[in-house]
Amino acid sequence: MFNGFSQKTLDFMWGVRLNNNKPWFEEHKDEYKQCFLAPMKELGSEVFERINDSCGDHGFIFKVSRIYKDARRLHGEGPYRENMWFSIERPSEEWTSVPVFWFELSPEDWSYGMGYYQAKPQTMAKLRARIDKDPRKFEKLVAPLGAQTEFALDGDEYKRKKEAPTEKTAVWYNLKSFSLIHRQQNDDLIFSRELADRIVDGYKFLMPFYDYFITLDSDPAPVVKA
């Protein structure tokens, strides 16, 4: 059971930032396992089980990130991550292009939400085709976002704006990829098991969005407009 992170969790992350080298990490490896990796696994496992129990079987798996960076992409930086995250998602060879739920903890802040790391252009084209077909249905889907403050829509927009069918769909229509994200500074919540409750409640709110977006890739290829 997850009972919160600890001050030692934060101390370890700051330690990695200031001492990102193998000798320091090997000296503090037990702290990594006990104060960082273990509670992250406990949190992810609990959230995963509770979401499956309350939202039905979506074929989800649960994964925790590695602390070791890809050696091919260090670019002169240290070999270890100062942050860690877990994800809840369907198995996919291209996990970056399908929607996932995630939680991430860094030395300064934490975030969680649902969305794409990088949606395929074809996926976003299919979203626009759905919006074109029934904009009112999409407006009804996203309407609850306007009545809450937990999650914000985030994503890069096209420089050349695309003409959306309605004003309310325009922001979605012009995104290259997106996520619905909550981010805040580290506070007492991360030291409490109430963090798990917050994440579960958030994922339940986001589940209708996930159910909508996960099916986009099964839509037929949209007809290219002349």
BELJO-V355245 format. One record per helix or strand of 2 or more residues. SS is the DSSP state (alpha for helix, beta for strand). FROM is the first residue (numbers start at 1). TO is the last residue. Records with the same first field share a line. If there is no record, write none. Layout:
SS=FROM-TO / FROM-TO
//
This chain:
alpha=7-18 / 22-27 / 29-55 / 71-73 / 95-97 / 121-133 / 135-147 / 167-173 / 188-191 / 194-213 / 216-218
beta=60-64 / 84-90 / 100-105 / 109-115 / 152-154 / 179-185
//
